[in-house]
Amino acid sequence: MNEHNMENSTIVRGRFKRRLWGNDEQYRIVLYTLVGEADGLPLAVREDQTFVAKGSLLPENDTIVVRFTGQWVKNQGRDGFAFKVSSFYEEPPTNKEGIIKYLSSGLYKGIGVKTAENIYKVFGKDSIQIVTRQTERLREVKGIGSSTVACIIESVKETVELQDMVLFFSQYDINLSKIKKIQKAFPVNTLSTIQTEPFQLSKIHGFGFATVDAIAARLGTPLDSPLRIQAAVDTVLKESNSNGHLYMKSADLAARALELLNSRALPGNGVTNDVVFSELQIMEINGQITADNDREGHQIIYRTTDYENEDFVARQLVRLLNQPLDKRRRFSPDELDKKIAEAEQKFDIQLAPKQTEAIKAALNNKVCVITGGPGTGKTTILRILLWLYKNKVAENYEEDAPGVLLLSPTGKAARRMSESANEPAYTIHKGLGIRPGDDYDEYAYSEENLLTDEIGFVFMDESSMADMSIMAKLVKQIPLHAQFVCIGDIDQLPSVGAGAVLKDMIESDIIPVVRLDVIYRQGKTSLIVKNAQKIRLGDVKIETSMAQFAFFQTPFTKRPKSKNMPANLDIDPNGDDIAQDKMISCYLRAVKKYGIKEVQILCPRRETVTASAGEVNRRIQAHLFGNCRDIPKFTVGNRSYYVGDRVIQSKNTDKANNGDMGIIRSIRKDPEQENSYIVGIEFDFDEGKIEEYYPEDMENIQLGYAITVHRSQGSEFKAVMIPVLWSQVHMLRRNLLYTGITRGKEIVCLFGQAAAVRNAIWTEDTTKRNTLLKTRLREAAAPRCLIA
């Protein structure tokens, strides 16, 4: 929508007719019938006597007249103009019928038609004022008891507060969903709290520094306000956290914070470096941050939670490692050799030396890491470990035999682990009984924790995905008598969250590690496994086959600057669109062959460019549903969903885990709430069961025809398609391509340029995450020198 001001500000009055777009949580576009005259009305509005208004929480009660303040703006839709609302006032009706209808409209809980009529009998034309301003006087009305009055008082308070907040926050494009978050965080005197100290908003997930600072600037908050400086510091540390780092050098932190703090300062009038460092000292005293030194002597700053997690994980892993192994679970060398031979006979396999080494390391140590790529035998090792351990405890425990617990960072990986091992497996969150809170790193523990003292062996698969936060929660719950094995592929992408847990454990030389480097899996997936091994080793001579590993070459969009490119390159300005269209075409054909649950597009980029996950999702949805007017549709914000859409959950909730995928099976009107819908989603992990999603739940749902390579970790699909484009070469790394192709079980298809594929294989991810777990493990394991 393109906008330009016709004039500064004007007033127009209207009565609700119907909603054109939006929902209760977002911006609305509403059609009103014009009431009375107004200055500067567009010609079409004068002729039609209706106008379109757009804004947050616009009134939809046809019993009242609303007085809007705002601007007429150019609009691509109806009649060429819309009224952009900056504020509004609901003019109460003055006749008996209108007053009764208004009071019983549902705006105030506890007032139905009969109650409204009784109120009018007592107070007449003053009824609305009595309800909203002198609610206690409703006790004078026959039939209204104390509990009803209390209900109405609370409802009036909520309505008035919410209207005030919407009017205040709508000028900063803060929607109702976020306003409710603010109310939940500051339930008492919400608006006055924020107006007094706007940087309290920084404590709520989803409120960036720029948004809060804009509010603070209008409210006259000083540039050097302590809470403003603290908010800038916290923002910078969170940004660093989102890039995988647990700490920042204090000098880098202060410099970045100053960029934010002085973005609206006049020259010579900004916050100084000394002021920031003074505030850092106060934040450390208050426990918000923790200062330390790296091993080169530089001062570094952690968010205190990150420091405590890293320090605890190091100390607890070493403590667990040093605990004696219960003799009833201990194998003698000869006994273990004999039992492994029995296992080979039972499972009808011949273990390779590395596999045997991994089994012995896991059973003989309290903590162990087993790492290897696809086809290297990790699943076989897990099955045999489970069999050996269960037989051992069955022989030596008469009762209370310690059990096993299989865990993985994601729901899909846990289900795959369960299928492979023929043993129940859980996400780490579910295994620990962790329920996600409203904020990003807020969790609540429930009584459903499965990791109790009754567990003797804990296995964590896909360990490369575990960040420092979840690792701290896990090791905190592992009993000291238990054994702990981390299984994963160190060559995959690192965790999305901060830290490099698996890498640091391996490189510490404190934790026993076995690396599986021989491929055993053969058959129809052998070319995928073979090419994965080549990519891991930096070999660009990958082999292709239309049956297993296809490569569809498409034109460059422009000539690369690289000097090594040949002169006769295929160049087309629409090259990326060609690649995207070809990939989508192959995707649609593959879905017919394998089914939608077994086909996945994996993109290096999430948004903003051609062949990003967001763009591919929109294209596929438009292809499938663009001309289908009879298929039910639901819109939340600027996103639409249809029955049949492939979707993915983006946050852990009671309904599903982050990364769970499903299909929308139904969209129906909510009988309990006007203008609301219920979306029925069938998730892959629970076929036949429909989870009901309301508008607020749909904030955690995204289209899932295409997802990023990062989000695909822990998953497998029969067919995988990946765009590998030179235009995105800055994103392409060896571990990203390796992670992507190892998601494929039967066929992998690449789309792009050979030069981009080669560059990805050649380019190692040399980004060093700021973490000291490796060092802290070594320090925790170092012998202490006691002085008498």
C-alpha positions, 0 to 999 in steps of 0.5 A, a space after each residue: 500500500 502506498 501512502 501520502 498525506 493529503 493534510 495533517 489531521 482531520 476528524 471523521 465520524 462513522 458507524 461500523 458496517 463490516 470488517 474488510 481485513 485483519 483480525 483481533 490481534 493485528 491491524 484492521 481495515 474496516 468499512 464504516 458508514 459516514 455519519 454527518 459532514 467532515 472537512 476534506 472528504 474525498 469525492 468517492 466518500 461523499 458520493 458513496 457515504 462510506 469510508 475505509 478506516 485502518 488502524 489497531 482495534 478499530 471499533 466494530 459495534 454498530 450501536 455507536 458512532 465513532 469519532 476518528 482522528 487521523 489522515 486521508 491517505 492514498 490507498 490501492 483498494 476501495 475508492 482510492 482513499 482510506 482513513 489512517 486512524 491515529 485515535 478514536 472516541 466512541 460516542 455513546 448512543 442517547 436513545 433507549 434502544 441504542 443504550 440497551 443494545 450498546 450495554 448488552 453488546 458483549 463489551 462488558 461482561 455480566 451485562 446481558 439484554 435483561 440486565 441492560 434493560 434493568 439498568 436503563 429503568 433506574 438510570 435512563 440516559 445516564 446508564 452508560 456513564 454510570 456503568 463506565 464511571 460509577 460502576 458501584 452504583 449498579 448495586 441500586 439495580 434490582 437483580 444485580 448482586 455483588 458478584 455481578 458488580 465485581 465482574 462488571 467493574 473488572 470488565 470496565 477496567 480492562 476495556 478502558 485500559 486496553 483502549 488507552 493502551 491501543 491508542 498509545 501504542 498504535 502510533 508505534 505500530 505495536 499490535 494487540 498481541 504485543 500489547 497483551 504481552 505488556 499487560 501480562 508483564 506489568 499487570 498493575 498500572 500498565 500504561 503509566 509504568 511504560 510512560 514513566 520508564 519506557 525501557 521496561 519494555 526491553 525486558 519483554 521478548 520481541 521489543 527491540 531497542 529501536 522500537 523502545 527508543 522511539 517511544 522513549 524519545 517522544 516521552 523525553 527520556 534522557 539519552 544517558 538514562 541508566 535503563 536506556 544504557 542497560 537496554 542497549 547493552 542487553 540488546 547487543 549481548 542478545 544480538 551476539 547471542 543470536 550469532 552463537 556467542 556466549 560472551 563479548 569483549 567489553 571494548 566491542 560491547 561498549 562500542 556497539 552499545 554506543 552506536 545504538 545509544 548515539 543514533 539520535 544524539 546531536 554531535 558532541 551531545 551523546 553518551 560517552 564510553 566512560 558512562 557505558 563502562 560505569 553502567 556496566 559496573 552497576 549491571 555486574 553488581 546487580 547480577 545482570 552481567 558477569 565480567 571475566 577474562 579470556 585466556 589472552 587477558 581481555 576482559 569479556 562480558 557474559 549475560 549472567 545466565 550464559 556465564 553460569 550455564 557454561 561454568 556449570 556444564 564444565 564442572 558438572 561434566 567433569 564431576 560426572 566423568 570422575 564418579 566411579 562406575 557402579 560395579 554392577 554395571 562394570 564389564 571386565 575386558 574379557 566379559 565385554 569382548 564376549 558380550 560384544 561377540 554375542 551381540 554380533 551374532 544376535 544382530 547378524 552383523 560384523 562390527 568394524 574396529 571403530 564401532 567396537 571401540 565406540 561401544 567399549 568407550 561408552 560402557 567403560 566411561 561415565 561420559 563419552 562422545 561418539 561422532 560420525 556422519 551418515 552411514 558410519 554406524 551410529 544407529 547400530 552402535 546405539 542398538 548394541 549399547 542398549 542391548 548390552 546395558 539392559 542385559 547387564 543390569 538384568 543380571 546384576 540387579 534384583 530390583 530397581 534396575 536403573 533404566 535408560 533414557 533416549 533424548 534428542 533436541 528436536 521432536 523429529 530427531 527423537 522420533 527417528 531415534 525411537 524408530 531406529 533403537 526400538 525404544 521410546 525417545 523424547 525431546 530434551 524438553 519433554 524428557 526433562 518436563 520443561 514447559 516453554 514460557 512466554 519469553 525466549 529463554 524462560 522455562 518452567 519445570 513440571 512434574 513430568 521429568 523422566 530423568 530421575 534417579 531411576 535412570 542409569 544411562 542417558 543417550 543424546 542423539 543429534 548432539 551438535 544441535 544442543 546449545 549451552 542453555 539446553 545442555 545446562 538444563 540436561 546435565 543438571 538433571 543427570 544423576 551422578 551414578 548415571 552414564 551419559 553418551 552424546 551421539 552426533 555429527 560434528 561436521 554438521 551446522 552448529 546449534 542455532 542457540 549460543 555455544 559450541 557444546 559438542 565441538 568444545 567437548 571433543 576438543 577439550 581432550 577431557 571427554 573420551 571421544 570416538 570418531 567414526 570415519 568409515 562408511 558402512 551403509 550401502 544400497 540406494 542411498 550410497 551416492 548421497 552418503 558417498 558425496 557427503 563424505 567427499 564434501 566433508 573432506 573438501 573434495 569437489 568431485 561429487 558424483 551425480 545421478 538422476 536416480 540418487 543425486 541430481 544436479 540441475 545447472 541454471 544460469 548466473 544472474 550476472 557475471 561473477 567477479 571471480 577471475 577464475 571463471 571461464 569466458 563463456 558463462 551462461 548468464 541470464 538476469 532471471 537465472 535465480 528465478 529459473 532455478 527457483 521455478 525448476 526446483 518448485 516444478 521438481 518438488 511438485 512432481 516428487 510430492 506426487 511420487 513420495 507424498 508431501 511429508 517425504 519431500 522437502 526444499 531446504 534453503 540457505 536463506 530464510 527471507 528477502 531473496 529469490 529461492 529463500 524459504 519464504 519466497 519459495 513458500 509463497 510461490 508454492 502456495 500461490 501455485 496450489 491455491 491461487 485460483 481456488 476460491 472455494 477452499 477455506 482460508 484463514 488470514 493472520 496479519 499478512 499471512 494466509 493459510 489454506 486447507 491443505 497447506 504444509 506448515 511448520 511449528 516455530 516455537 515449543 508449546 503444549 500443542 507441538 514442538 519447534 520444528 514439528 511439521 503438519 498439514 492444515 486439515 480444516 478451517 472453521 468459524 469459532 462459534 464462541 467468538 465473532 470474526 475468529 477462526 479455528 484451524 485444525 492441524 494434523 502433525 506428522 508425528 500424530 496422524 489422525 489427531 487434529 490439534 485446534 489452533 486459534 488466532 493467537 496460536 497461529 503466530 507460531 505457525 509458518 508455511 513449511 513447503 520450504 525451510 532453512 537448512 538450519 531448521 532441517 537438522 534432525 530430520 530426514 526426507 526421502 527427497 530433498 531439494 536445495 538451491 545452491 546459487 552464486 548470488 547467495 555465495 556469501 551464505 554457502 559453507 561446507 557444513 551448510 551443504 553437508 547438513 542439507 544433503 545428509 537430510 536426504 534418504 533416497 534422492 537429493 537434487 541441487 539447483 544452481 551453478 557448479 561454481 557455487 557448489 564448488 565454492 561451498 565445498 571449499 569454504 569452511 566455516 571458520 567463524 569462531 564462537 565466543 565460548 570458553 567451555 573447552 577451557 573450563 572443562 580443562 580447568 575443572 579437570 586439572 588437579 588442585 594443589 592444596 596448601 596445608 
